[in-house]
Amino acid sequence: MKNCNHWAIASQKPSIAHSRKSPPQRGQIVELFDRHKSSTLSQSEAVELDRYLLLEPWVRLAKAHAYKHLQTAA
């Protein structure tokens, strides 16, 4: 099972390395940050922002790893 996951991830490295948030996604995150600053987040929005803040560093690490792998493979 571990090898299957490795190959699945390895085959997606180019798409992972070059992925970007869509403008609506970026706008939603900016809006959540702004509403957090003004203390007007609902509970579900606070959970969404917390999840984003938790996962974003991991996404950046995965993208950096994929990009590094693409550079060494080329």
C-alpha positions in Angstrom: 0.0 0.0 0.0 2.8 2.4 0.8 4.3 1.9 -2.6 1.0 2.6 -4.3 0.6 5.9 -2.5 4.2 6.8 -3.3 3.6 6.2 -7.1 0.3 8.0 -7.0 2.0 11.1 -5.5 5.1 10.8 -7.7 2.9 10.9 -10.8 1.2 14.1 -9.7 4.4 16.0 -8.7 4.3 18.4 -11.7 0.7 19.3 -11.0 1.4 19.7 -7.3 4.5 21.8 -7.8 2.7 24.2 -10.2 -0.7 24.4 -8.6 -2.1 27.7 -7.5 -5.3 28.8 -5.7 -8.0 30.2 -8.0 -8.8 33.8 -7.6 -12.1 33.0 -5.8 -10.2 30.7 -3.3 -7.6 33.5 -2.7 -10.5 36.0 -2.2 -12.2 33.7 0.2 -9.1 33.3 2.4 -8.5 37.1 2.3 -12.1 37.7 3.4 -11.7 35.2 6.2 -8.6 36.9 7.5 -10.2 40.4 7.3 -13.3 39.1 9.1 -11.1 37.5 11.7 -9.3 40.8 12.3 -12.7 42.5 12.8 -14.0 39.6 15.0 -17.0 38.9 12.8 -16.3 35.3 11.9 -19.0 32.7 12.4 -18.0 29.5 14.1 -17.9 27.6 10.8 -15.8 30.3 9.2 -13.4 30.2 12.2 -13.1 26.4 11.7 -12.4 26.9 8.0 -9.7 29.5 8.7 -8.2 27.3 11.3 -8.0 24.4 8.9 -6.5 26.6 6.3 -3.8 27.8 8.7 -3.1 24.2 9.8 -2.9 22.8 6.3 -1.2 25.6 4.3 2.4 24.9 5.7 2.0 21.2 4.7 0.8 22.2 1.3 3.8 24.5 0.8 6.2 21.7 2.0 4.6 19.2 -0.5 4.9 21.7 -3.3 8.6 22.5 -2.4 9.3 18.7 -2.3 7.6 18.2 -5.7 9.4 21.1 -7.2 12.8 19.9 -5.9 12.1 16.4 -7.3 11.2 17.9 -10.7 14.5 19.9 -10.7 16.6 16.9 -9.9 14.8 14.7 -12.4 15.4 17.1 -15.3 
